[in-house]
């Protein structure tokens, strides 16, 4: 998979791309991730990519021209262009599963007060990671990249993510490790029994219980 991220702040991605699972996936060539500064596509001497909104109002608006040219500089026939935007569809695990099958993702990070409405004519979809406002689309883009890359074949063991929260629309079951007894808080006996059928049954019960307690909306 190839992922191009269009942003005004490339340095925000330095540590993100050089740590943990993302770093290993890049090193193993399971994913190629490029950071593109769309300021490089400005037509102005000061590399400006924003301006005041027509009709008045506060803040600055990203111009359509440099952003669209940045998209076109890396877009291919099999590209999916995604705008990180609070007006987009709320991002969920099933969407990450769909995106992992794409060959090329282009993630566009907005900033400032917003962007010229015409930019929407050049993207395939819009994604929001929640009903709150951030200063830009960089953090949402990182969330999407992280959630997709970890699902790529060979990045992590398949059984590791098949049993995670939301994989079956339920929250994950509780997990424990040593010591068996910590200040009176003990590991459930069933997990020490060696009876795998009983353990599996207990874990499913715990998933249902935890989801009912914490996320009733998922039970539907």
PyMOL commands that set and color helices and strands:
alter all, ss='L'
color gray80, all
select helices_A, chain A and resi 10-17+20-27+38-41+64-74+93-99+117-122+138-149+158-162+189-192+196-214+216-219
alter helices_A, ss='H'
color red, helices_A
select strands_A, chain A and resi 2-7+32-37+50-52+60-62+79-90+104-109+114-115+125-128+181-182+185-186
alter strands_A, ss='S'
color yellow, strands_A
deselect
rebuild
show_as cartoon
